Amino acid sequence: MKLVIKPKKGFGKIEVEIPQELVEKIVKLSEHYRVTKEKILEIAISENFKEPKGDLKALENSVEELKKKVGILEKEWAPLRYKAYGVSEDNKLLAIELSGLLAENSQLKRFLRKKIDGNLELRKLIQYYLH
């Protein structure tokens, strides 16, 4: 791999040939830390390394423990999400049915020449569950 370093202003550039095993290490680092190869090279050239504030192994172990806890919580959460989806679908069906009954009720009141109620609160509730 050929590395070309250009200045921000002016002319001139530096070309360096990087050995293949170093390129493979750079690729592994970029995949592991999810950054671009260019960023890895920039950090390596500028020696802008950050020292860990704590024990790195302990931090990695705590991350692994947290990942396990997240997995456990996700397993507990999945059935609840499924049940909540079923309840929301039931609410939609009931709102549709209630809307039909309200329409039928107002039609019957018109037929009997009675006063028709607006039922604004009920209609707002129906709209809430339909959307």
N, C-alpha and C positions, 0 to 999 in steps of 0.2 A: 504494500500500500504506500502510496506517495502522499506525503503531507506537505501542503503549500501554505505558508504563512505570509499574508500580505499586510502591509501597514494600512492604517486607516486613512492617512494622507500621504501623498507623495508616491514615488516610484520605488521599486525594489521589492524583492520577495525572497523568501528562504524556502528551499525545497529539501525535504528530508525523506529518505526511504525508511519505512518502518518494517521491521521483520514480521513475518507471518505469525509467529507465536505471540508476539506482543499485540498484534491485531486481534487475535482470538481472545486474549485476555481482556482487551478493551470492549469487544463485543459482549463477552460474558458479564463484565461489570455494567455495561449499559442496559442489558436485559435484566440483571439482578436489581439494579436501583431504578429502573424504568426512566432513564434519561438518554439523551442522544449521545452518539459516539463523539460528536464535536464537543459536547459539554465535558465529557470525561477527559478528552485531550486538553481542553482549556484549563481544567483544574490541575491536571498533571503538569502542564508546562508552567503555569503561574504559581505552582506550589501553594495553592489556596486550599489546603487540607484543613478540615475541621476536626479537632480532637473531641472524642465523645466525653460528655460531662459525667457520665456514670460508668459503671461496669458494663461493657458491651455485651458480654455473655448473659449477664443477669437481665439486661434489657431485652435481648432476643428471647430469652426464656419467658419473660413476662408477656411478650407479644404473642408467643405461641399459646400460652395459657389463655390469654384473652380471645384468641381465635377459636379455641376449643369452647370457651364459654359462649361465644357468639353462635357457634354451631348448635350448641344445646338450646339456646334461647330461640334460634330460628326454628328448630324442630318443635318447640312448644308453641310458637307463634303461628305456624302454618295452619294447624287445624282451626285456631281461632279466626284467622283470616278467612278460611273457607266458610265457617259458620256465619261470620259477619256478612259475607257475600250472599249467602242463602237468605239471610234475614232481610237484606236490602232488596233482593229480588222479590221476596214475599211482600214487602212493603209496597213495591211498585205495583204488583198485581192487585193488592188490596186498594191502592189509590185509584187504579183504573176502574175497579168494580164499584168503589164508592162514588166516583164521578158519574158512572152510568146510573147508579141509583138516585143520585141527586137530579140528574136530568129527567129520569122517569118521574120522580116526585114532583118536580116543577111542572111537567107535562100534565100530570094528574090534577094538580092544583089549578092549572089553567082550565082544564076540562070542567072542574067543579066550580070554577069562577071564584076561587079563594085567593087571598093575598099571597103573592109569591115572595118568599124570603130570599135575600141576597146570599146569605151564608158566606160572607167574605173570608172569615177566619178559616172555615172549612176548605174553601177553594184555595187559599194560600197554603194550607197544609197539604192539599193534594198536589199542588204545583211543586212544593218542596220535595215530595217523595217521587215525583215523576222525573225530576231533573237531578 
